[in-house]
Amino acid sequence: MSVPAVESDQATRRDVSKSSDLTRRFVFRGFGDPSLFMDIPDGVTLILIPDDDPEQAEAEIEAGIRAVKRGENVFFRHLPVAEFPRE
């Protein structure tokens, strides 16, 4: 079964928005605690996996797998979202 283009576009925008929010929260927290960045290798695609949203976690894992298939080095990072407040 195929997903209509409009629904697919909306899902993609939602996933990108959630991913951007996770990234922003991770980076802001890292400004206060740079050790969060220490174990991330240079030159990787960082994939943040939220612990509070199974649907988003699955979308992030799938994005990471697509990046691996393109030949990118990928680093998956579990993100305990409660420890990364919005602001």
N, CA, C and O atoms as CSV, one atom per row, in Angstrom:
chain,resi,resn,atom,element,x,y,z
A,1,MET,N,N,0.842,-1.165,0.000
A,1,MET,CA,C,0.000,0.000,0.000
A,1,MET,C,C,0.893,1.236,0.000
A,1,MET,O,O,1.842,1.325,0.779
A,2,SER,N,N,0.589,2.168,-0.860
A,2,SER,CA,C,1.397,3.388,-0.907
A,2,SER,C,C,0.730,4.485,-0.076
A,2,SER,O,O,-0.489,4.514,0.095
A,3,VAL,N,N,1.570,5.380,0.431
A,3,VAL,CA,C,1.084,6.501,1.227
A,3,VAL,C,C,0.933,7.694,0.294
A,3,VAL,O,O,1.852,8.003,-0.465
A,4,PRO,N,N,-0.207,8.365,0.338
A,4,PRO,CA,C,-0.365,9.554,-0.505
A,4,PRO,C,C,0.753,10.557,-0.233
A,4,PRO,O,O,1.240,10.665,0.892
A,5,ALA,N,N,1.151,11.287,-1.267
A,5,ALA,CA,C,2.284,12.210,-1.174
A,5,ALA,C,C,2.094,13.252,-0.079
A,5,ALA,O,O,3.050,13.592,0.617
A,6,VAL,N,N,0.886,13.759,0.085
A,6,VAL,CA,C,0.642,14.796,1.094
A,6,VAL,C,C,0.898,14.239,2.490
A,6,VAL,O,O,1.554,14.888,3.304
A,7,GLU,N,N,0.389,13.046,2.772
A,7,GLU,CA,C,0.612,12.427,4.080
A,7,GLU,C,C,2.093,12.149,4.296
A,7,GLU,O,O,2.615,12.351,5.392
A,8,SER,N,N,2.761,11.691,3.261
A,8,SER,CA,C,4.194,11.413,3.351
A,8,SER,C,C,4.982,12.690,3.627
A,8,SER,O,O,5.892,12.687,4.456
A,9,ASP,N,N,4.642,13.775,2.944
A,9,ASP,CA,C,5.310,15.062,3.156
A,9,ASP,C,C,5.086,15.568,4.575
A,9,ASP,O,O,6.008,16.095,5.197
A,10,GLN,N,N,3.877,15.414,5.089
A,10,GLN,CA,C,3.574,15.852,6.450
A,10,GLN,C,C,4.361,15.028,7.459
A,10,GLN,O,O,4.882,15.574,8.432
A,11,ALA,N,N,4.452,13.733,7.240
A,11,ALA,CA,C,5.211,12.869,8.142
A,11,ALA,C,C,6.689,13.236,8.107
A,11,ALA,O,O,7.353,13.246,9.143
A,12,THR,N,N,7.201,13.536,6.928
A,12,THR,CA,C,8.610,13.927,6.803
A,12,THR,C,C,8.862,15.234,7.539
A,12,THR,O,O,9.854,15.357,8.257
A,13,ARG,N,N,7.987,16.202,7.373
A,13,ARG,CA,C,8.147,17.482,8.080
A,13,ARG,C,C,8.095,17.288,9.586
A,13,ARG,O,O,8.867,17.906,10.318
A,14,ARG,N,N,7.194,16.439,10.054
A,14,ARG,CA,C,7.077,16.151,11.483
A,14,ARG,C,C,8.357,15.498,11.997
A,14,ARG,O,O,8.865,15.876,13.053
A,15,ASP,N,N,8.879,14.525,11.260
A,15,ASP,CA,C,10.118,13.853,11.660
A,15,ASP,C,C,11.286,14.825,11.688
A,15,ASP,O,O,12.094,14.796,12.617
A,16,VAL,N,N,11.384,15.680,10.689
A,16,VAL,CA,C,12.468,16.663,10.636
A,16,VAL,C,C,12.343,17.642,11.806
A,16,VAL,O,O,13.346,17.996,12.426
A,17,SER,N,N,11.144,18.071,12.102
A,17,SER,CA,C,10.923,18.993,13.213
A,17,SER,C,C,11.330,18.351,14.535
A,17,SER,O,O,12.009,18.981,15.346
A,18,LYS,N,N,10.924,17.110,14.757
A,18,LYS,CA,C,11.290,16.409,15.994
A,18,LYS,C,C,12.798,16.197,16.068
A,18,LYS,O,O,13.401,16.365,17.129
A,19,SER,N,N,13.398,15.833,14.959
A,19,SER,CA,C,14.844,15.614,14.925
A,19,SER,C,C,15.583,16.919,15.200
A,19,SER,O,O,16.569,16.934,15.937
A,20,SER,N,N,15.114,18.005,14.614
A,20,SER,CA,C,15.736,19.311,14.843
A,20,SER,C,C,15.622,19.721,16.308
A,20,SER,O,O,16.566,20.269,16.878
A,21,ASP,N,N,14.475,19.457,16.911
A,21,ASP,CA,C,14.284,19.786,18.320
A,21,ASP,C,C,15.252,18.991,19.198
A,21,ASP,O,O,15.868,19.549,20.106
A,22,LEU,N,N,15.387,17.696,18.929
A,22,LEU,CA,C,16.333,16.870,19.694
A,22,LEU,C,C,17.759,17.391,19.540
A,22,LEU,O,O,18.502,17.489,20.517
A,23,THR,N,N,18.129,17.720,18.318
A,23,THR,CA,C,19.488,18.218,18.062
A,23,THR,C,C,19.731,19.525,18.800
A,23,THR,O,O,20.778,19.704,19.423
A,24,ARG,N,N,18.779,20.428,18.734
A,24,ARG,CA,C,18.917,21.714,19.408
A,24,ARG,C,C,19.081,21.519,20.912
A,24,ARG,O,O,19.947,22.136,21.533
A,25,ARG,N,N,18.252,20.665,21.492
A,25,ARG,CA,C,18.332,20.421,22.938
A,25,ARG,C,C,19.672,19.796,23.319
A,25,ARG,O,O,20.256,20.150,24.343
A,26,PHE,N,N,20.152,18.879,22.507
A,26,PHE,CA,C,21.435,18.221,22.765
A,26,PHE,C,C,22.581,19.234,22.696
A,26,PHE,O,O,23.459,19.246,23.559
A,27,VAL,N,N,22.566,20.073,21.674
A,27,VAL,CA,C,23.638,21.061,21.511
A,27,VAL,C,C,23.614,22.076,22.646
A,27,VAL,O,O,24.664,22.390,23.207
A,28,PHE,N,N,22.434,22.598,22.999
A,28,PHE,CA,C,22.363,23.558,24.103
A,28,PHE,C,C,22.863,22.952,25.406
A,28,PHE,O,O,23.566,23.611,26.171
A,29,ARG,N,N,22.507,21.711,25.657
A,29,ARG,CA,C,22.995,21.055,26.876
A,29,ARG,C,C,24.510,20.872,26.799
A,29,ARG,O,O,25.204,20.984,27.810
A,30,GLY,N,N,25.014,20.595,25.617
A,30,GLY,CA,C,26.447,20.422,25.417
A,30,GLY,C,C,27.242,21.692,25.650
A,30,GLY,O,O,28.414,21.623,26.020
A,31,PHE,N,N,26.630,22.853,25.441
A,31,PHE,CA,C,27.321,24.109,25.739
A,31,PHE,C,C,27.665,24.175,27.226
A,31,PHE,O,O,28.724,24.680,27.600
A,32,GLY,N,N,26.772,23.667,28.069
A,32,GLY,CA,C,27.009,23.660,29.505
A,32,GLY,C,C,27.850,22.492,29.974
A,32,GLY,O,O,28.489,22.555,31.024
A,33,ASP,N,N,27.848,21.420,29.184
A,33,ASP,CA,C,28.597,20.212,29.549
A,33,ASP,C,C,29.257,19.648,28.289
A,33,ASP,O,O,28.736,18.709,27.688
A,34,PRO,N,N,30.404,20.214,27.883
A,34,PRO,CA,C,31.065,19.790,26.644
A,34,PRO,C,C,31.464,18.313,26.629
A,34,PRO,O,O,31.751,17.768,25.564
A,35,SER,N,N,31.486,17.666,27.779
A,35,SER,CA,C,31.839,16.240,27.797
A,35,SER,C,C,30.823,15.401,27.021
A,35,SER,O,O,31.128,14.275,26.627
A,36,LEU,N,N,29.628,15.932,26.800
A,36,LEU,CA,C,28.625,15.211,26.010
A,36,LEU,C,C,29.108,14.944,24.584
A,36,LEU,O,O,28.667,13.998,23.931
A,37,PHE,N,N,30.022,15.797,24.115
A,37,PHE,CA,C,30.509,15.684,22.746
A,37,PHE,C,C,31.781,14.847,22.628
A,37,PHE,O,O,32.190,14.490,21.524
A,38,MET,N,N,32.400,14.537,23.754
A,38,MET,CA,C,33.734,13.930,23.744
A,38,MET,C,C,33.791,12.563,23.063
A,38,MET,O,O,34.786,12.250,22.409
A,39,ASP,N,N,32.763,11.755,23.198
A,39,ASP,CA,C,32.821,10.404,22.624
A,39,ASP,C,C,32.303,10.326,21.188
A,39,ASP,O,O,32.267,9.243,20.605
A,40,ILE,N,N,31.906,11.447,20.619
A,40,ILE,CA,C,31.397,11.452,19.245
A,40,ILE,C,C,32.583,11.619,18.290
A,40,ILE,O,O,33.260,12.646,18.317
A,41,PRO,N,N,32.830,10.628,17.460
A,41,PRO,CA,C,33.968,10.715,16.536
A,41,PRO,C,C,33.793,11.846,15.516
A,41,PRO,O,O,32.669,12.198,15.156
A,42,ASP,N,N,34.896,12.399,15.063
A,42,ASP,CA,C,34.863,13.426,14.024
A,42,ASP,C,C,34.345,12.830,12.718
A,42,ASP,O,O,34.617,11.673,12.397
A,43,GLY,N,N,33.611,13.621,11.988
A,43,GLY,CA,C,33.200,13.260,10.644
A,43,GLY,C,C,32.060,12.268,10.540
A,43,GLY,O,O,31.847,11.691,9.474
A,44,VAL,N,N,31.316,12.053,11.625
A,44,VAL,CA,C,30.210,11.107,11.568
A,44,VAL,C,C,28.886,11.837,11.388
A,44,VAL,O,O,28.777,13.041,11.624
A,45,THR,N,N,27.903,11.087,10.971
A,45,THR,CA,C,26.531,11.553,10.995
A,45,THR,C,C,25.973,11.136,12.343
A,45,THR,O,O,25.902,9.945,12.646
A,46,LEU,N,N,25.578,12.106,13.153
A,46,LEU,CA,C,25.065,11.828,14.493
A,46,LEU,C,C,23.565,11.606,14.416
A,46,LEU,O,O,22.826,12.443,13.898
A,47,ILE,N,N,23.125,10.476,14.935
A,47,ILE,CA,C,21.709,10.143,14.984
A,47,ILE,C,C,21.308,10.066,16.451
A,47,ILE,O,O,21.810,9.226,17.198
A,48,LEU,N,N,20.404,10.943,16.854
A,48,LEU,CA,C,19.931,10.963,18.234
A,48,LEU,C,C,18.653,10.132,18.341
A,48,LEU,O,O,17.696,10.340,17.596
A,49,ILE,N,N,18.658,9.191,19.279
A,49,ILE,CA,C,17.528,8.287,19.470
A,49,ILE,C,C,16.823,8.673,20.768
A,49,ILE,O,O,17.370,8.451,21.848
A,50,PRO,N,N,15.613,9.249,20.688
A,50,PRO,CA,C,14.913,9.654,21.906
A,50,PRO,C,C,14.367,8.440,22.658
A,50,PRO,O,O,13.989,7.435,22.057
A,51,ASP,N,N,14.335,8.559,23.981
A,51,ASP,CA,C,13.828,7.453,24.785
A,51,ASP,C,C,12.339,7.568,25.084
A,51,ASP,O,O,11.755,6.658,25.672
A,52,ASP,N,N,11.722,8.673,24.687
A,52,ASP,CA,C,10.325,8.895,25.052
A,52,ASP,C,C,9.352,8.855,23.879
A,52,ASP,O,O,8.165,9.128,24.055
A,53,ASP,N,N,9.832,8.521,22.695
A,53,ASP,CA,C,8.985,8.548,21.498
A,53,ASP,C,C,9.394,7.392,20.582
A,53,ASP,O,O,10.246,7.566,19.711
A,54,PRO,N,N,8.793,6.215,20.774
A,54,PRO,CA,C,9.183,5.044,19.976
A,54,PRO,C,C,9.054,5.257,18.470
A,54,PRO,O,O,9.874,4.755,17.701
A,55,GLU,N,N,8.038,5.994,18.046
A,55,GLU,CA,C,7.855,6.245,16.611
A,55,GLU,C,C,9.012,7.086,16.064
A,55,GLU,O,O,9.546,6.792,14.995
A,56,GLN,N,N,9.395,8.128,16.797
A,56,GLN,CA,C,10.511,8.965,16.368
A,56,GLN,C,C,11.822,8.188,16.436
A,56,GLN,O,O,12.674,8.323,15.558
A,57,ALA,N,N,11.981,7.376,17.479
A,57,ALA,CA,C,13.196,6.561,17.603
A,57,ALA,C,C,13.344,5.659,16.376
A,57,ALA,O,O,14.435,5.526,15.821
A,58,GLU,N,N,12.254,5.052,15.966
A,58,GLU,CA,C,12.291,4.183,14.783
A,58,GLU,C,C,12.648,4.980,13.532
A,58,GLU,O,O,13.437,4.520,12.707
A,59,ALA,N,N,12.069,6.178,13.386
A,59,ALA,CA,C,12.373,7.019,12.222
A,59,ALA,C,C,13.850,7.411,12.214
A,59,ALA,O,O,14.478,7.435,11.156
A,60,GLU,N,N,14.407,7.717,13.384
A,60,GLU,CA,C,15.827,8.090,13.471
A,60,GLU,C,C,16.729,6.905,13.124
A,60,GLU,O,O,17.723,7.060,12.413
A,61,ILE,N,N,16.382,5.746,13.622
A,61,ILE,CA,C,17.172,4.543,13.306
A,61,ILE,C,C,17.132,4.266,11.806
A,61,ILE,O,O,18.156,3.940,11.205
A,62,GLU,N,N,15.958,4.394,11.208
A,62,GLU,CA,C,15.839,4.191,9.762
A,62,GLU,C,C,16.679,5.209,8.998
A,62,GLU,O,O,17.313,4.867,7.999
A,63,ALA,N,N,16.686,6.465,9.465
A,63,ALA,CA,C,17.511,7.496,8.816
A,63,ALA,C,C,18.989,7.128,8.921
A,63,ALA,O,O,19.747,7.317,7.970
A,64,GLY,N,N,19.397,6.605,10.074
A,64,GLY,CA,C,20.781,6.179,10.255
A,64,GLY,C,C,21.144,5.026,9.336
A,64,GLY,O,O,22.236,5.000,8.768
A,65,ILE,N,N,20.248,4.091,9.190
A,65,ILE,CA,C,20.498,2.952,8.302
A,65,ILE,C,C,20.626,3.425,6.853
A,65,ILE,O,O,21.489,2.943,6.119
A,66,ARG,N,N,19.772,4.368,6.437
A,66,ARG,CA,C,19.890,4.916,5.080
A,66,ARG,C,C,21.246,5.590,4.895
A,66,ARG,O,O,21.868,5.458,3.840
A,67,ALA,N,N,21.707,6.313,5.921
A,67,ALA,CA,C,23.011,6.977,5.834
A,67,ALA,C,C,24.137,5.949,5.722
A,67,ALA,O,O,25.082,6.152,4.960
A,68,VAL,N,N,24.048,4.861,6.462
A,68,VAL,CA,C,25.053,3.797,6.375
A,68,VAL,C,C,25.068,3.220,4.958
A,68,VAL,O,O,26.136,2.988,4.391
A,69,LYS,N,N,23.901,2.994,4.401
A,69,LYS,CA,C,23.808,2.447,3.043
A,69,LYS,C,C,24.410,3.392,2.005
A,69,LYS,O,O,24.862,2.953,0.948
A,70,ARG,N,N,24.413,4.707,2.313
A,70,ARG,CA,C,25.040,5.682,1.410
A,70,ARG,C,C,26.549,5.749,1.631
A,70,ARG,O,O,27.251,6.488,0.941
A,71,GLY,N,N,27.038,4.980,2.588
A,71,GLY,CA,C,28.468,4.947,2.840
A,71,GLY,C,C,28.941,5.910,3.916
A,71,GLY,O,O,30.146,6.088,4.095
A,72,GLU,N,N,28.022,6.528,4.630
A,72,GLU,CA,C,28.393,7.457,5.691
A,72,GLU,C,C,28.743,6.699,6.969
A,72,GLU,O,O,28.216,5.618,7.234
A,73,ASN,N,N,29.639,7.285,7.750
A,73,ASN,CA,C,29.909,6.778,9.084
A,73,ASN,C,C,28.849,7.361,10.004
A,73,ASN,O,O,28.638,8.574,10.032
A,74,VAL,N,N,28.188,6.498,10.754
A,74,VAL,CA,C,27.064,6.914,11.584
A,74,VAL,C,C,27.353,6.586,13.040
A,74,VAL,O,O,27.907,5.535,13.364
A,75,PHE,N,N,26.962,7.518,13.914
A,75,PHE,CA,C,27.093,7.337,15.348
A,75,PHE,C,C,25.709,7.514,15.950
A,75,PHE,O,O,25.131,8.598,15.886
A,76,PHE,N,N,25.182,6.449,16.533
A,76,PHE,CA,C,23.874,6.505,17.175
A,76,PHE,C,C,24.068,6.878,18.637
A,76,PHE,O,O,24.938,6.331,19.315
A,77,ARG,N,N,23.253,7.812,19.121
A,77,ARG,CA,C,23.352,8.253,20.512
A,77,ARG,C,C,21.971,8.213,21.137
A,77,ARG,O,O,21.061,8.912,20.692
A,78,HIS,N,N,21.813,7.385,22.182
A,78,HIS,CA,C,20.563,7.331,22.931
A,78,HIS,C,C,20.426,8.635,23.700
A,78,HIS,O,O,21.378,9.069,24.348
A,79,LEU,N,N,19.274,9.258,23.642
A,79,LEU,CA,C,19.070,10.538,24.292
A,79,LEU,C,C,17.943,10.420,25.331
A,79,LEU,O,O,16.768,10.341,24.970
A,80,PRO,N,N,18.310,10.408,26.622
A,80,PRO,CA,C,17.268,10.424,27.664
A,80,PRO,C,C,16.647,11.817,27.701
A,80,PRO,O,O,17.168,12.716,28.363
A,81,VAL,N,N,15.558,11.991,27.006
A,81,VAL,CA,C,14.980,13.304,26.733
A,81,VAL,C,C,14.704,14.099,28.004
A,81,VAL,O,O,14.862,15.320,28.000
A,82,ALA,N,N,14.301,13.455,29.075
A,82,ALA,CA,C,14.005,14.181,30.320
A,82,ALA,C,C,15.227,14.935,30.836
A,82,ALA,O,O,15.084,15.921,31.559
A,83,GLU,N,N,16.431,14.482,30.472
A,83,GLU,CA,C,17.655,15.144,30.908
A,83,GLU,C,C,18.036,16.307,30.002
A,83,GLU,O,O,19.025,16.994,30.256
A,84,PHE,N,N,17.267,16.528,28.959
A,84,PHE,CA,C,17.537,17.586,27.983
A,84,PHE,C,C,16.314,18.482,27.865
A,84,PHE,O,O,15.569,18.401,26.889
A,85,PRO,N,N,16.107,19.348,28.875
A,85,PRO,CA,C,14.896,20.183,28.852
A,85,PRO,C,C,14.843,21.103,27.639
A,85,PRO,O,O,15.862,21.432,27.031
A,86,ARG,N,N,13.642,21.498,27.314
A,86,ARG,CA,C,13.456,22.370,26.144
A,86,ARG,C,C,14.168,23.699,26.338
A,86,ARG,O,O,14.743,24.214,25.379
A,87,GLU,N,N,14.157,24.275,27.529
A,87,GLU,CA,C,14.889,25.518,27.810
A,87,GLU,C,C,14.707,25.910,29.226
A,87,GLU,O,O,15.245,26.929,29.658
